[in-house]
Amino acid sequence: MDKIDEVLTRGVQQVLPDKKGLAELMAKRKIKLYQGFDPSMPSLHLGNFVGLMKLRQFQKLGHEVIFLVGDFTGMIGDPTDKLSTRKKLTREQVLENAKSWRQQAGKVLDFERDNPAKILFNSEWSDKITFKDLIEITSNVTVQQMIERDMFQERLKSSAPIYLHEFLYPVAQGYDCIAMDVDLEIGGSDQLFNMMVGRTLMKAIKNKDKYVLTTKLLVDKEGSKVGKTTGNALFLDSSPENFYAGVMSFPDEVLPLGFELLTEISLEGLPEKIKRDPMGEKKRLAFEIVKFLWGESLASSAQKAFIKTFQEKEPTFDIKVLSGKSLSETISPYTALGSISDAKRLIKQKAVDVNGVVISDPKYQTKIGDKIKVGERTFLKVSK
């Protein structure tokens, strides 16, 4: 029960309908749980890492873990926190984005040995739902439930459109738990609304209580998500050097949360250690995370590279990129949103320089030998 209590406490915002009931169920039998991941970009990011770590804890206790790729819901686009309609993606785009996710998630979850985690795609069942099925499913939720979402209320105030497919997103996501017949869904606290729609549907259709566990968000004191700052997004297919430097950019106030969400080390005495030596603890956090993801040898190399690059002010342009592309195309995978539009925004903000000169033209053609600096912590070199 101590191990169960730790899993249901560490990094957890809340458990619904109650933590005690879930703990008792876990003590009685192995449960089936999942988290869904939205393939809007080709790389799993720091927020996904938080969810993967929580899934890992359940897997280590012997429970059945599902890594769900939202290849169907990803085509709709999650409207959570969006004040404008999100661009819809094609099936080909979402599958292309998710093609390396098993490898990335495999840094955290075990897909091979005893009690392997499963990878499922929600198109497997959602593609088969008929219009008649959809009417039956949506008869269990009300327009009032959907319209109460904060982002929809903001759009109504500003006369921005709300499209019907955005209303259907929580229904489509909510149906996943029914199709898999799970006991528990995990997600960030910003996904609570979507997960609770699934709980409503599960109760109405199967008369079963689905538990919901929300994880804490890694945010600074202003409420902004850490790890998605300008020119410094942290992705699981990044380099160890980039990831180490990205963690070192965390504000001091998120260090306790960083240890809680992104490591498995003991939290005992942590506040005192951070108060006594915040820089030392930040280096320890960066080292522990990189060691977990890439191993101790590469963590040591990343630490040395950081000291040389940032403490001794000698940048190492060790990320190799191809020539023949525009500057915006070249840097787009290394921006917070991984998009051309985000790259253009950085260039316009004069956050990008080539060979020490700020470039303001997104169409600038890169050439072999160019050294490109994106933000303060990303260094690219055009190699061929």
C-alpha positions as CSV (number, residue, x, y, z in Angstrom):
1,M,0.0,0.0,0.0
2,D,2.9,2.3,0.6
3,K,4.0,1.9,-3.1
4,I,0.5,2.5,-4.2
5,D,0.2,5.6,-2.1
6,E,3.4,7.0,-3.6
7,V,2.2,6.4,-7.2
8,L,-1.1,8.2,-6.4
9,T,0.7,11.1,-4.6
10,R,3.9,11.9,-6.4
11,G,3.3,14.5,-9.1
12,V,-0.4,14.0,-8.8
13,Q,-2.8,17.0,-8.9
14,Q,-6.0,15.0,-8.1
15,V,-7.7,11.6,-8.3
16,L,-11.4,11.5,-9.2
17,P,-13.8,10.4,-7.8
18,D,-11.5,9.6,-4.9
19,K,-7.9,8.5,-4.2
20,K,-8.9,5.9,-1.6
21,G,-11.2,4.0,-3.9
22,L,-8.5,3.7,-6.6
23,A,-5.9,2.6,-4.0
24,E,-8.2,-0.1,-2.8
25,L,-8.9,-1.3,-6.4
26,M,-5.1,-1.4,-7.1
27,A,-4.5,-3.4,-4.0
28,K,-7.2,-5.9,-5.0
29,R,-6.3,-6.5,-8.6
30,K,-4.2,-5.3,-11.6
31,I,-5.9,-2.4,-13.3
32,K,-5.9,-1.3,-16.9
33,L,-4.9,2.3,-17.5
34,Y,-3.8,4.6,-20.3
35,Q,-2.8,8.1,-21.4
36,G,-3.6,9.5,-24.8
37,F,-1.0,11.4,-26.8
38,D,-1.9,13.9,-29.5
39,P,0.3,13.6,-32.6
40,S,0.3,17.2,-33.6
41,M,4.1,17.2,-33.9
42,P,6.7,14.5,-34.5
43,S,8.4,14.7,-31.2
44,L,7.2,13.9,-27.7
45,H,7.9,16.9,-25.4
46,L,8.5,17.6,-21.8
47,G,4.8,17.6,-20.9
48,N,4.5,14.1,-22.5
49,F,7.5,13.0,-20.4
50,V,5.6,13.8,-17.2
51,G,2.8,11.5,-18.3
52,L,5.2,8.7,-19.4
53,M,6.9,8.8,-16.0
54,K,3.5,8.3,-14.3
55,L,2.6,5.5,-16.6
56,R,6.0,3.9,-15.8
57,Q,5.2,4.0,-12.1
58,F,2.0,2.0,-12.7
59,Q,3.8,-0.4,-15.0
60,K,6.5,-1.1,-12.4
61,L,3.7,-2.1,-10.0
62,G,2.5,-4.7,-12.6
63,H,-0.5,-2.9,-13.9
64,E,-1.6,-3.0,-17.6
65,V,-0.4,0.2,-19.3
66,I,-1.5,1.5,-22.7
67,F,0.2,4.2,-24.7
68,L,-2.6,5.5,-26.9
69,V,-1.8,7.4,-30.1
70,G,-4.6,9.7,-30.9
71,D,-4.3,9.3,-34.7
72,F,-8.1,9.8,-35.1
73,T,-8.6,12.6,-32.5
74,G,-5.4,14.2,-33.7
75,M,-7.0,14.9,-37.1
76,I,-9.7,17.0,-35.3
77,G,-7.4,18.9,-33.0
78,D,-7.8,19.3,-29.3
79,P,-9.4,22.8,-28.6
80,T,-8.0,22.8,-25.0
81,D,-6.6,26.3,-24.2
82,K,-7.1,27.4,-27.8
83,L,-8.8,30.7,-28.4
84,S,-9.0,30.0,-32.1
85,T,-9.8,27.0,-34.2
86,R,-6.9,24.6,-34.6
87,K,-5.9,23.6,-38.1
88,K,-7.1,20.0,-38.9
89,L,-4.5,17.4,-39.9
90,T,-4.7,14.6,-42.3
91,R,-4.4,10.9,-41.3
92,E,-1.1,10.8,-43.2
93,Q,0.2,13.8,-41.2
94,V,-0.6,12.4,-37.8
95,L,0.8,9.0,-38.7
96,E,4.0,10.6,-40.0
97,N,4.3,12.6,-36.7
98,A,3.9,9.5,-34.6
99,K,6.1,7.1,-36.5
100,S,9.1,7.4,-34.1
101,W,7.0,7.7,-30.9
102,R,7.6,4.1,-29.9
103,Q,11.4,4.7,-29.9
104,Q,11.0,8.0,-28.0
105,A,8.5,6.6,-25.4
106,G,10.7,3.5,-25.1
107,K,13.2,5.7,-23.1
108,V,10.7,5.6,-20.3
109,L,8.3,2.7,-20.8
110,D,9.1,-1.0,-21.3
111,F,7.6,-2.3,-24.5
112,E,9.5,-5.6,-24.7
113,R,10.0,-7.5,-21.4
114,D,7.7,-8.7,-18.6
115,N,4.4,-6.8,-18.5
116,P,5.1,-4.8,-21.7
117,A,3.2,-1.6,-22.3
118,K,0.9,-1.6,-25.3
119,I,0.7,0.9,-28.1
120,L,-2.8,1.4,-29.5
121,F,-4.2,3.8,-32.1
122,N,-7.7,5.2,-31.5
123,S,-8.6,5.1,-35.2
124,E,-8.9,1.3,-34.7
125,W,-12.4,1.9,-33.2
126,S,-13.2,5.5,-34.0
127,D,-13.0,4.8,-37.8
128,K,-15.8,2.3,-37.4
129,I,-18.3,4.5,-35.6
130,T,-21.4,5.2,-37.8
131,F,-23.5,8.3,-37.8
132,K,-26.1,6.3,-35.8
133,D,-23.5,5.3,-33.3
134,L,-22.4,9.0,-32.9
135,I,-25.9,10.1,-32.2
136,E,-26.3,7.4,-29.5
137,I,-22.9,8.4,-27.9
138,T,-23.6,12.1,-28.0
139,S,-27.0,11.7,-26.4
140,N,-25.2,11.2,-23.1
141,V,-23.7,14.7,-23.0
142,T,-25.3,18.2,-23.2
143,V,-24.5,21.3,-25.1
144,Q,-24.3,23.1,-21.7
145,Q,-21.5,20.8,-20.6
146,M,-19.5,21.6,-23.7
147,I,-20.1,25.3,-23.9
148,E,-19.0,25.9,-20.2
149,R,-15.3,25.3,-21.3
150,D,-13.3,28.5,-20.6
151,M,-11.8,28.7,-24.1
152,F,-15.3,28.5,-25.7
153,Q,-16.6,31.2,-23.3
154,E,-13.7,33.4,-24.3
155,R,-14.5,32.9,-28.0
156,L,-18.2,33.7,-27.4
157,K,-17.1,37.0,-25.8
158,S,-14.9,37.9,-28.7
159,S,-17.4,36.6,-31.3
160,A,-14.8,34.1,-32.5
161,P,-16.3,31.0,-34.2
162,I,-16.7,27.7,-32.4
163,Y,-17.0,24.8,-34.9
164,L,-19.1,21.7,-34.2
165,H,-16.1,19.3,-34.7
166,E,-14.5,21.1,-31.7
167,F,-17.5,20.1,-29.6
168,L,-17.1,16.6,-30.7
169,Y,-13.4,16.3,-29.8
170,P,-14.0,15.6,-26.0
171,V,-16.6,13.0,-27.1
172,A,-14.2,11.3,-29.5
173,Q,-11.5,11.3,-26.8
174,G,-13.9,10.2,-24.1
175,Y,-15.0,7.2,-26.2
176,D,-11.4,5.8,-26.1
177,C,-11.8,4.7,-22.5
178,I,-15.0,2.8,-23.4
179,A,-13.4,1.1,-26.4
180,M,-10.5,-0.1,-24.3
181,D,-12.6,-0.8,-21.2
182,V,-10.1,0.8,-18.8
183,D,-10.2,1.5,-15.1
184,L,-8.1,4.6,-15.1
185,E,-7.1,7.5,-17.4
186,I,-4.1,9.7,-16.8
187,G,-3.5,13.2,-18.2
188,G,-2.2,16.6,-17.4
189,S,-4.5,18.8,-15.2
190,D,-5.3,20.8,-18.3
191,Q,-6.9,17.7,-19.8
192,L,-9.4,17.3,-16.9
193,F,-12.5,18.4,-18.9
194,N,-11.8,15.9,-21.7
195,M,-11.1,13.0,-19.3
196,M,-14.3,13.8,-17.3
197,V,-16.4,13.6,-20.5
198,G,-14.9,10.1,-20.8
199,R,-16.0,9.3,-17.3
200,T,-19.5,10.5,-18.0
201,L,-19.7,8.3,-21.1
202,M,-18.3,5.3,-19.3
203,K,-20.9,5.5,-16.6
204,A,-23.7,6.1,-19.1
205,I,-22.8,3.4,-21.6
206,K,-21.1,0.7,-19.4
207,N,-22.3,1.7,-15.9
208,K,-18.7,1.6,-14.9
209,D,-16.7,4.1,-12.8
210,K,-13.6,5.2,-14.6
211,Y,-11.0,6.8,-12.4
212,V,-9.3,10.0,-13.5
213,L,-5.8,11.0,-12.4
214,T,-4.4,14.4,-13.3
215,T,-0.7,15.1,-13.1
216,K,0.7,18.4,-12.1
217,L,1.9,20.8,-14.8
218,L,5.5,22.0,-14.9
219,V,4.8,25.7,-14.9
220,D,6.6,28.8,-13.6
221,K,5.1,31.3,-11.1
222,E,3.3,33.1,-14.0
223,G,1.7,29.8,-15.0
224,S,3.6,29.4,-18.3
225,K,4.7,25.8,-19.2
226,V,8.4,25.3,-18.6
227,G,10.4,23.7,-21.4
228,K,8.5,25.4,-24.2
229,T,10.2,28.8,-24.0
230,T,11.3,30.8,-27.0
231,G,13.8,28.7,-29.0
232,N,14.2,26.2,-26.3
233,A,11.6,23.5,-26.5
234,L,12.6,20.2,-25.0
235,F,11.8,17.0,-27.0
236,L,12.6,13.4,-26.3
237,D,14.3,13.0,-29.7
238,S,16.6,16.0,-28.9
239,S,20.3,15.7,-28.1
240,P,21.4,15.1,-24.5
241,E,23.3,18.4,-24.7
242,N,20.2,20.3,-25.7
243,F,18.1,18.7,-23.1
244,Y,20.7,19.3,-20.3
245,A,20.9,23.0,-21.4
246,G,17.1,23.2,-21.5
247,V,16.8,22.0,-17.9
248,M,19.4,24.4,-16.8
249,S,17.2,27.2,-18.2
250,F,14.4,26.3,-15.7
251,P,13.6,29.0,-13.2
252,D,14.7,28.1,-9.6
253,E,11.1,28.0,-8.4
254,V,10.2,24.9,-10.5
255,L,13.1,22.8,-9.2
256,P,11.1,20.9,-6.6
257,L,8.4,20.2,-9.2
258,G,11.1,19.2,-11.7
259,F,12.5,16.6,-9.3
260,E,9.0,15.4,-8.4
261,L,7.7,15.0,-12.0
262,L,10.8,14.1,-14.0
263,T,13.0,11.9,-11.8
264,E,12.6,8.8,-9.6
265,I,15.0,10.0,-6.9
266,S,14.0,10.6,-3.3
267,L,12.5,14.0,-2.5
268,E,13.5,13.8,1.1
269,G,15.3,17.0,2.3
270,L,15.0,18.5,-1.2
271,P,13.7,22.0,-0.2
272,E,16.7,22.5,2.1
273,K,19.2,21.4,-0.6
274,I,17.7,23.8,-3.2
275,K,17.7,26.7,-0.7
276,R,21.3,26.0,0.2
277,D,22.6,25.5,-3.4
278,P,20.0,26.2,-6.2
279,M,22.6,26.1,-9.0
280,G,24.1,22.8,-7.8
281,E,20.6,21.2,-7.5
282,K,19.7,22.5,-10.9
283,K,22.8,20.7,-12.3
284,R,21.9,17.6,-10.4
285,L,18.3,17.7,-11.9
286,A,19.6,18.2,-15.4
287,F,22.2,15.4,-15.0
288,E,19.6,12.9,-13.5
289,I,17.1,13.5,-16.3
290,V,19.6,13.2,-19.1
291,K,21.1,10.1,-17.4
292,F,17.6,8.5,-17.2
293,L,16.9,9.2,-20.9
294,W,20.4,8.6,-22.4
295,G,22.6,7.0,-19.8
296,E,25.3,8.2,-17.5
297,S,28.1,8.6,-20.1
298,L,26.1,10.9,-22.3
299,A,24.9,12.8,-19.2
300,S,28.5,13.5,-18.3
301,S,29.3,14.6,-21.8
302,A,26.2,16.9,-21.8
303,Q,27.3,18.4,-18.5
304,K,30.8,19.1,-19.8
305,A,29.4,20.6,-23.0
306,F,27.1,22.9,-21.0
307,I,30.0,24.1,-18.8
308,K,32.1,24.8,-21.9
309,T,29.3,26.4,-23.9
310,F,27.5,28.5,-21.3
311,Q,29.8,28.9,-18.3
312,E,32.9,29.4,-20.4
313,K,31.0,31.1,-23.2
314,E,32.2,28.8,-26.0
315,P,29.2,27.6,-28.0
316,T,29.5,24.2,-29.6
317,F,27.5,24.0,-32.8
318,D,27.0,20.2,-32.5
319,I,23.5,19.8,-34.0
320,K,24.0,19.0,-37.7
321,V,21.4,20.2,-40.2
322,L,21.2,20.0,-44.0
323,S,21.9,22.8,-46.4
324,G,19.7,24.1,-49.3
325,K,16.8,25.1,-47.1
326,S,15.5,28.5,-46.0
327,L,16.4,29.6,-42.5
328,S,12.8,29.2,-41.3
329,E,12.7,25.6,-42.7
330,T,16.0,24.8,-41.1
331,I,15.2,26.0,-37.6
332,S,11.5,25.0,-37.4
333,P,12.1,21.6,-35.8
334,Y,14.0,23.3,-33.0
335,T,11.3,25.9,-32.1
336,A,8.8,25.6,-29.3
337,L,6.0,24.6,-31.6
338,G,8.1,22.8,-34.2
339,S,6.5,24.8,-37.0
340,I,7.5,27.2,-39.9
341,S,5.3,29.9,-38.5
342,D,7.0,29.7,-35.1
343,A,10.4,29.8,-36.8
344,K,9.3,33.0,-38.7
345,R,8.2,34.5,-35.5
346,L,11.6,33.9,-33.9
347,I,13.4,35.4,-36.9
348,K,11.2,38.5,-36.8
349,Q,11.9,38.8,-33.1
350,K,15.6,38.9,-34.0
351,A,16.2,35.7,-31.9
352,V,18.2,34.0,-34.7
353,D,21.6,34.7,-36.0
354,V,23.8,33.1,-38.6
355,N,27.6,33.3,-38.1
356,G,27.2,35.9,-35.5
357,V,24.9,38.1,-37.6
358,V,21.2,38.5,-36.8
359,I,19.1,37.5,-39.8
360,S,15.6,38.9,-40.2
361,D,14.8,37.3,-43.5
362,P,13.0,33.9,-43.1
363,K,13.9,33.1,-46.7
364,Y,17.6,33.3,-46.1
365,Q,19.2,30.3,-47.8
366,T,21.5,28.4,-45.5
367,K,24.8,27.0,-46.8
368,I,27.4,24.5,-45.7
369,G,29.4,25.8,-42.8
370,D,26.8,28.2,-41.5
371,K,26.6,28.3,-37.7
372,I,23.0,29.1,-36.6
373,K,22.1,30.2,-33.1
374,V,18.4,29.9,-32.2
375,G,17.4,31.7,-29.0
376,E,20.1,31.3,-26.2
377,R,20.5,27.6,-26.1
378,T,20.2,26.0,-29.5
379,F,23.2,25.8,-31.8
380,L,23.0,24.3,-35.3
381,K,25.7,23.8,-37.9
382,V,24.9,23.3,-41.6
383,S,27.0,20.2,-42.5
384,K,26.0,19.1,-46.0
